[in-house]
Amino acid sequence: MLAMLKQAGVEAVTNAEWDSPETGRFARIHDPEGNPIELWQPPTD
């Protein structure tokens, strides 16, 4: 998903501190008005 967003010109912000094995991985993008949108990938079993 992040690669597709980058290819479309959308900046996705990631931070290793946001990720954990218990909660999964996170990234943040912003809509055209500047509102943040959080993307979440659940943890793998």
mmCIF file of the N, C-alpha and C atoms, coordinates in Angstrom:
data_MODEL
# 
_entry.id   MODEL 
# 
loop_
_atom_site.group_PDB 
_atom_site.id 
_atom_site.type_symbol 
_atom_site.label_atom_id 
_atom_site.label_alt_id 
_atom_site.label_comp_id 
_atom_site.label_asym_id 
_atom_site.label_entity_id 
_atom_site.label_seq_id 
_atom_site.pdbx_PDB_ins_code 
_atom_site.Cartn_x 
_atom_site.Cartn_y 
_atom_site.Cartn_z 
_atom_site.occupancy 
_atom_site.B_iso_or_equiv 
_atom_site.pdbx_formal_charge 
_atom_site.auth_seq_id 
_atom_site.auth_comp_id 
_atom_site.auth_asym_id 
_atom_site.auth_atom_id 
_atom_site.pdbx_PDB_model_num 
ATOM 1   N N  . MET A 1 1  ? 0.825  -1.182  0.000  1.00 0.00 ? 1  MET A N  1 
ATOM 2   C CA . MET A 1 1  ? 0.000  0.000   0.000  1.00 0.00 ? 1  MET A CA 1 
ATOM 3   C C  . MET A 1 1  ? 0.875  1.254   0.000  1.00 0.00 ? 1  MET A C  1 
ATOM 4   N N  . LEU A 1 2  ? 1.915  1.274   0.832  1.00 0.00 ? 2  LEU A N  1 
ATOM 5   C CA . LEU A 1 2  ? 2.770  2.459   0.890  1.00 0.00 ? 2  LEU A CA 1 
ATOM 6   C C  . LEU A 1 2  ? 3.460  2.719   -0.443 1.00 0.00 ? 2  LEU A C  1 
ATOM 7   N N  . ALA A 1 3  ? 3.870  1.663   -1.119 1.00 0.00 ? 3  ALA A N  1 
ATOM 8   C CA . ALA A 1 3  ? 4.508  1.826   -2.431 1.00 0.00 ? 3  ALA A CA 1 
ATOM 9   C C  . ALA A 1 3  ? 3.513  2.407   -3.439 1.00 0.00 ? 3  ALA A C  1 
ATOM 10  N N  . MET A 1 4  ? 2.271  1.962   -3.390 1.00 0.00 ? 4  MET A N  1 
ATOM 11  C CA . MET A 1 4  ? 1.248  2.480   -4.294 1.00 0.00 ? 4  MET A CA 1 
ATOM 12  C C  . MET A 1 4  ? 0.970  3.956   -4.012 1.00 0.00 ? 4  MET A C  1 
ATOM 13  N N  . LEU A 1 5  ? 0.924  4.324   -2.749 1.00 0.00 ? 5  LEU A N  1 
ATOM 14  C CA . LEU A 1 5  ? 0.705  5.722   -2.396 1.00 0.00 ? 5  LEU A CA 1 
ATOM 15  C C  . LEU A 1 5  ? 1.856  6.588   -2.885 1.00 0.00 ? 5  LEU A C  1 
ATOM 16  N N  . LYS A 1 6  ? 3.077  6.110   -2.680 1.00 0.00 ? 6  LYS A N  1 
ATOM 17  C CA . LYS A 1 6  ? 4.254  6.868   -3.119 1.00 0.00 ? 6  LYS A CA 1 
ATOM 18  C C  . LYS A 1 6  ? 4.226  7.057   -4.630 1.00 0.00 ? 6  LYS A C  1 
ATOM 19  N N  . GLN A 1 7  ? 3.888  6.001   -5.358 1.00 0.00 ? 7  GLN A N  1 
ATOM 20  C CA . GLN A 1 7  ? 3.821  6.076   -6.817 1.00 0.00 ? 7  GLN A CA 1 
ATOM 21  C C  . GLN A 1 7  ? 2.764  7.100   -7.263 1.00 0.00 ? 7  GLN A C  1 
ATOM 22  N N  . ALA A 1 8  ? 1.709  7.246   -6.463 1.00 0.00 ? 8  ALA A N  1 
ATOM 23  C CA . ALA A 1 8  ? 0.647  8.200   -6.786 1.00 0.00 ? 8  ALA A CA 1 
ATOM 24  C C  . ALA A 1 8  ? 0.972  9.618   -6.308 1.00 0.00 ? 8  ALA A C  1 
ATOM 25  N N  . GLY A 1 9  ? 2.142  9.776   -5.677 1.00 0.00 ? 9  GLY A N  1 
ATOM 26  C CA . GLY A 1 9  ? 2.547  11.103  -5.220 1.00 0.00 ? 9  GLY A CA 1 
ATOM 27  C C  . GLY A 1 9  ? 2.041  11.479  -3.845 1.00 0.00 ? 9  GLY A C  1 
ATOM 28  N N  . VAL A 1 10 ? 1.580  10.491  -3.091 1.00 0.00 ? 10 VAL A N  1 
ATOM 29  C CA . VAL A 1 10 ? 1.072  10.733  -1.737 1.00 0.00 ? 10 VAL A CA 1 
ATOM 30  C C  . VAL A 1 10 ? 2.182  10.421  -0.743 1.00 0.00 ? 10 VAL A C  1 
ATOM 31  N N  . GLU A 1 11 ? 2.499  11.394  0.115  1.00 0.00 ? 11 GLU A N  1 
ATOM 32  C CA . GLU A 1 11 ? 3.536  11.172  1.120  1.00 0.00 ? 11 GLU A CA 1 
ATOM 33  C C  . GLU A 1 11 ? 2.941  10.421  2.309  1.00 0.00 ? 11 GLU A C  1 
ATOM 34  N N  . ALA A 1 12 ? 3.545  9.303   2.658  1.00 0.00 ? 12 ALA A N  1 
ATOM 35  C CA . ALA A 1 12 ? 3.145  8.530   3.819  1.00 0.00 ? 12 ALA A CA 1 
ATOM 36  C C  . ALA A 1 12 ? 4.265  8.611   4.853  1.00 0.00 ? 12 ALA A C  1 
ATOM 37  N N  . VAL A 1 13 ? 3.892  8.963   6.078  1.00 0.00 ? 13 VAL A N  1 
ATOM 38  C CA . VAL A 1 13 ? 4.861  9.085   7.162  1.00 0.00 ? 13 VAL A CA 1 
ATOM 39  C C  . VAL A 1 13 ? 4.798  7.820   8.000  1.00 0.00 ? 13 VAL A C  1 
ATOM 40  N N  . THR A 1 14 ? 5.953  7.227   8.260  1.00 0.00 ? 14 THR A N  1 
ATOM 41  C CA . THR A 1 14 ? 6.044  6.072   9.144  1.00 0.00 ? 14 THR A CA 1 
ATOM 42  C C  . THR A 1 14 ? 7.019  6.409   10.259 1.00 0.00 ? 14 THR A C  1 
ATOM 43  N N  . ASN A 1 15 ? 6.902  5.686   11.358 1.00 0.00 ? 15 ASN A N  1 
ATOM 44  C CA . ASN A 1 15 ? 7.774  5.887   12.501 1.00 0.00 ? 15 ASN A CA 1 
ATOM 45  C C  . ASN A 1 15 ? 7.863  4.568   13.241 1.00 0.00 ? 15 ASN A C  1 
ATOM 46  N N  . ALA A 1 16 ? 9.058  4.034   13.391 1.00 0.00 ? 16 ALA A N  1 
ATOM 47  C CA . ALA A 1 16 ? 9.232  2.736   14.055 1.00 0.00 ? 16 ALA A CA 1 
ATOM 48  C C  . ALA A 1 16 ? 8.679  2.749   15.475 1.00 0.00 ? 16 ALA A C  1 
ATOM 49  N N  . GLU A 1 17 ? 8.638  3.911   16.110 1.00 0.00 ? 17 GLU A N  1 
ATOM 50  C CA . GLU A 1 17 ? 8.109  3.995   17.478 1.00 0.00 ? 17 GLU A CA 1 
ATOM 51  C C  . GLU A 1 17 ? 6.603  3.761   17.530 1.00 0.00 ? 17 GLU A C  1 
ATOM 52  N N  . TRP A 1 18 ? 5.906  3.936   16.411 1.00 0.00 ? 18 TRP A N  1 
ATOM 53  C CA . TRP A 1 18 ? 4.464  3.704   16.368 1.00 0.00 ? 18 TRP A CA 1 
ATOM 54  C C  . TRP A 1 18 ? 4.132  2.218   16.275 1.00 0.00 ? 18 TRP A C  1 
ATOM 55  N N  . ASP A 1 19 ? 5.086  1.398   15.821 1.00 0.00 ? 19 ASP A N  1 
ATOM 56  C CA . ASP A 1 19 ? 4.847  -0.015  15.544 1.00 0.00 ? 19 ASP A CA 1 
ATOM 57  C C  . ASP A 1 19 ? 5.197  -0.881  16.751 1.00 0.00 ? 19 ASP A C  1 
ATOM 58  N N  . SER A 1 20 ? 4.442  -1.958  16.918 1.00 0.00 ? 20 SER A N  1 
ATOM 59  C CA . SER A 1 20 ? 4.786  -2.948  17.939 1.00 0.00 ? 20 SER A CA 1 
ATOM 60  C C  . SER A 1 20 ? 4.190  -4.292  17.526 1.00 0.00 ? 20 SER A C  1 
ATOM 61  N N  . PRO A 1 21 ? 4.789  -5.381  17.990 1.00 0.00 ? 21 PRO A N  1 
ATOM 62  C CA . PRO A 1 21 ? 4.263  -6.702  17.644 1.00 0.00 ? 21 PRO A CA 1 
ATOM 63  C C  . PRO A 1 21 ? 2.832  -6.918  18.141 1.00 0.00 ? 21 PRO A C  1 
ATOM 64  N N  . GLU A 1 22 ? 2.449  -6.238  19.225 1.00 0.00 ? 22 GLU A N  1 
ATOM 65  C CA . GLU A 1 22 ? 1.105  -6.419  19.797 1.00 0.00 ? 22 GLU A CA 1 
ATOM 66  C C  . GLU A 1 22 ? 0.028  -5.657  19.022 1.00 0.00 ? 22 GLU A C  1 
ATOM 67  N N  . THR A 1 23 ? 0.368  -4.488  18.501 1.00 0.00 ? 23 THR A N  1 
ATOM 68  C CA . THR A 1 23 ? -0.655 -3.662  17.848 1.00 0.00 ? 23 THR A CA 1 
ATOM 69  C C  . THR A 1 23 ? -0.531 -3.601  16.336 1.00 0.00 ? 23 THR A C  1 
ATOM 70  N N  . GLY A 1 24 ? 0.619  -3.893  15.779 1.00 0.00 ? 24 GLY A N  1 
ATOM 71  C CA . GLY A 1 24 ? 0.804  -3.868  14.338 1.00 0.00 ? 24 GLY A CA 1 
ATOM 72  C C  . GLY A 1 24 ? 1.637  -2.676  13.892 1.00 0.00 ? 24 GLY A C  1 
ATOM 73  N N  . ARG A 1 25 ? 1.468  -2.308  12.638 1.00 0.00 ? 25 ARG A N  1 
ATOM 74  C CA . ARG A 1 25 ? 2.251  -1.223  12.029 1.00 0.00 ? 25 ARG A CA 1 
ATOM 75  C C  . ARG A 1 25 ? 1.318  -0.084  11.638 1.00 0.00 ? 25 ARG A C  1 
ATOM 76  N N  . PHE A 1 26 ? 1.862  1.142   11.671 1.00 0.00 ? 26 PHE A N  1 
ATOM 77  C CA . PHE A 1 26 ? 1.066  2.325   11.390 1.00 0.00 ? 26 PHE A CA 1 
ATOM 78  C C  . PHE A 1 26 ? 1.788  3.233   10.406 1.00 0.00 ? 26 PHE A C  1 
ATOM 79  N N  . ALA A 1 27 ? 1.001  3.969   9.650  1.00 0.00 ? 27 ALA A N  1 
ATOM 80  C CA . ALA A 1 27 ? 1.508  5.018   8.762  1.00 0.00 ? 27 ALA A CA 1 
ATOM 81  C C  . ALA A 1 27 ? 0.454  6.118   8.762  1.00 0.00 ? 27 ALA A C  1 
ATOM 82  N N  . ARG A 1 28 ? 0.877  7.306   8.371  1.00 0.00 ? 28 ARG A N  1 
ATOM 83  C CA . ARG A 1 28 ? -0.049 8.440   8.351  1.00 0.00 ? 28 ARG A CA 1 
ATOM 84  C C  . ARG A 1 28 ? 0.071  9.156   7.015  1.00 0.00 ? 28 ARG A C  1 
ATOM 85  N N  . ILE A 1 29 ? -1.086 9.481   6.441  1.00 0.00 ? 29 ILE A N  1 
ATOM 86  C CA . ILE A 1 29 ? -1.157 10.318  5.256  1.00 0.00 ? 29 ILE A CA 1 
ATOM 87  C C  . ILE A 1 29 ? -2.072 11.491  5.594  1.00 0.00 ? 29 ILE A C  1 
ATOM 88  N N  . HIS A 1 30 ? -2.160 12.462  4.693  1.00 0.00 ? 30 HIS A N  1 
ATOM 89  C CA . HIS A 1 30 ? -3.050 13.595  4.903  1.00 0.00 ? 30 HIS A CA 1 
ATOM 90  C C  . HIS A 1 30 ? -3.942 13.774  3.680  1.00 0.00 ? 30 HIS A C  1 
ATOM 91  N N  . ASP A 1 31 ? -5.203 14.108  3.934  1.00 0.00 ? 31 ASP A N  1 
ATOM 92  C CA . ASP A 1 31 ? -6.119 14.362  2.824  1.00 0.00 ? 31 ASP A CA 1 
ATOM 93  C C  . ASP A 1 31 ? -5.816 15.737  2.230  1.00 0.00 ? 31 ASP A C  1 
ATOM 94  N N  . PRO A 1 32 ? -6.477 16.101  1.132  1.00 0.00 ? 32 PRO A N  1 
ATOM 95  C CA . PRO A 1 32 ? -6.179 17.385  0.481  1.00 0.00 ? 32 PRO A CA 1 
ATOM 96  C C  . PRO A 1 32 ? -6.375 18.610  1.381  1.00 0.00 ? 32 PRO A C  1 
ATOM 97  N N  . GLU A 1 33 ? -7.189 18.480  2.416  1.00 0.00 ? 33 GLU A N  1 
ATOM 98  C CA . GLU A 1 33 ? -7.406 19.586  3.347  1.00 0.00 ? 33 GLU A CA 1 
ATOM 99  C C  . GLU A 1 33 ? -6.407 19.587  4.497  1.00 0.00 ? 33 GLU A C  1 
ATOM 100 N N  . GLY A 1 34 ? -5.513 18.592  4.539  1.00 0.00 ? 34 GLY A N  1 
ATOM 101 C CA . GLY A 1 34 ? -4.503 18.520  5.582  1.00 0.00 ? 34 GLY A CA 1 
ATOM 102 C C  . GLY A 1 34 ? -4.880 17.681  6.791  1.00 0.00 ? 34 GLY A C  1 
ATOM 103 N N  . ASN A 1 35 ? -6.035 17.043  6.744  1.00 0.00 ? 35 ASN A N  1 
ATOM 104 C CA . ASN A 1 35 ? -6.457 16.198  7.859  1.00 0.00 ? 35 ASN A CA 1 
ATOM 105 C C  . ASN A 1 35 ? -5.677 14.890  7.856  1.00 0.00 ? 35 ASN A C  1 
ATOM 106 N N  . PRO A 1 36 ? -5.163 14.468  9.025  1.00 0.00 ? 36 PRO A N  1 
ATOM 107 C CA . PRO A 1 36 ? -4.409 13.216  9.065  1.00 0.00 ? 36 PRO A CA 1 
ATOM 108 C C  . PRO A 1 36 ? -5.322 11.997  8.946  1.00 0.00 ? 36 PRO A C  1 
ATOM 109 N N  . ILE A 1 37 ? -4.815 10.989  8.267  1.00 0.00 ? 37 ILE A N  1 
ATOM 110 C CA . ILE A 1 37 ? -5.501 9.706   8.130  1.00 0.00 ? 37 ILE A CA 1 
ATOM 111 C C  . ILE A 1 37 ? -4.499 8.638   8.530  1.00 0.00 ? 37 ILE A C  1 
ATOM 112 N N  . GLU A 1 38 ? -4.848 7.828   9.527  1.00 0.00 ? 38 GLU A N  1 
ATOM 113 C CA . GLU A 1 38 ? -3.936 6.787   9.984  1.00 0.00 ? 38 GLU A CA 1 
ATOM 114 C C  . GLU A 1 38 ? -4.242 5.487   9.255  1.00 0.00 ? 38 GLU A C  1 
ATOM 115 N N  . LEU A 1 39 ? -3.209 4.840   8.790  1.00 0.00 ? 39 LEU A N  1 
ATOM 116 C CA . LEU A 1 39 ? -3.317 3.525   8.152  1.00 0.00 ? 39 LEU A CA 1 
ATOM 117 C C  . LEU A 1 39 ? -2.779 2.505   9.139  1.00 0.00 ? 39 LEU A C  1 
ATOM 118 N N  . TRP A 1 40 ? -3.438 1.371   9.249  1.00 0.00 ? 40 TRP A N  1 
ATOM 119 C CA . TRP A 1 40 ? -3.051 0.352   10.225 1.00 0.00 ? 40 TRP A CA 1 
ATOM 120 C C  . TRP A 1 40 ? -2.957 -1.008  9.563  1.00 0.00 ? 40 TRP A C  1 
ATOM 121 N N  . GLN A 1 41 ? -1.869 -1.697  9.847  1.00 0.00 ? 41 GLN A N  1 
ATOM 122 C CA . GLN A 1 41 ? -1.698 -3.092  9.416  1.00 0.00 ? 41 GLN A CA 1 
ATOM 123 C C  . GLN A 1 41 ? -1.685 -3.933  10.689 1.00 0.00 ? 41 GLN A C  1 
ATOM 124 N N  . PRO A 1 42 ? -2.659 -4.830  10.862 1.00 0.00 ? 42 PRO A N  1 
ATOM 125 C CA . PRO A 1 42 ? -2.702 -5.646  12.071 1.00 0.00 ? 42 PRO A CA 1 
ATOM 126 C C  . PRO A 1 42 ? -1.446 -6.499  12.202 1.00 0.00 ? 42 PRO A C  1 
ATOM 127 N N  . PRO A 1 43 ? -1.145 -6.912  13.438 1.00 0.00 ? 43 PRO A N  1 
ATOM 128 C CA . PRO A 1 43 ? 0.013  -7.778  13.638 1.00 0.00 ? 43 PRO A CA 1 
ATOM 129 C C  . PRO A 1 43 ? -0.182 -9.122  12.953 1.00 0.00 ? 43 PRO A C  1 
ATOM 130 N N  . THR A 1 44 ? 0.901  -9.712  12.533 1.00 0.00 ? 44 THR A N  1 
ATOM 131 C CA . THR A 1 44 ? 0.829  -11.047 11.945 1.00 0.00 ? 44 THR A CA 1 
ATOM 132 C C  . THR A 1 44 ? 0.941  -12.075 13.056 1.00 0.00 ? 44 THR A C  1 
ATOM 133 N N  . ASP A 1 45 ? 0.269  -13.178 12.895 1.00 0.00 ? 45 ASP A N  1 
ATOM 134 C CA . ASP A 1 45 ? 0.295  -14.236 13.921 1.00 0.00 ? 45 ASP A CA 1 
ATOM 135 C C  . ASP A 1 45 ? 1.564  -15.019 13.911 1.00 0.00 ? 45 ASP A C  1 
# 
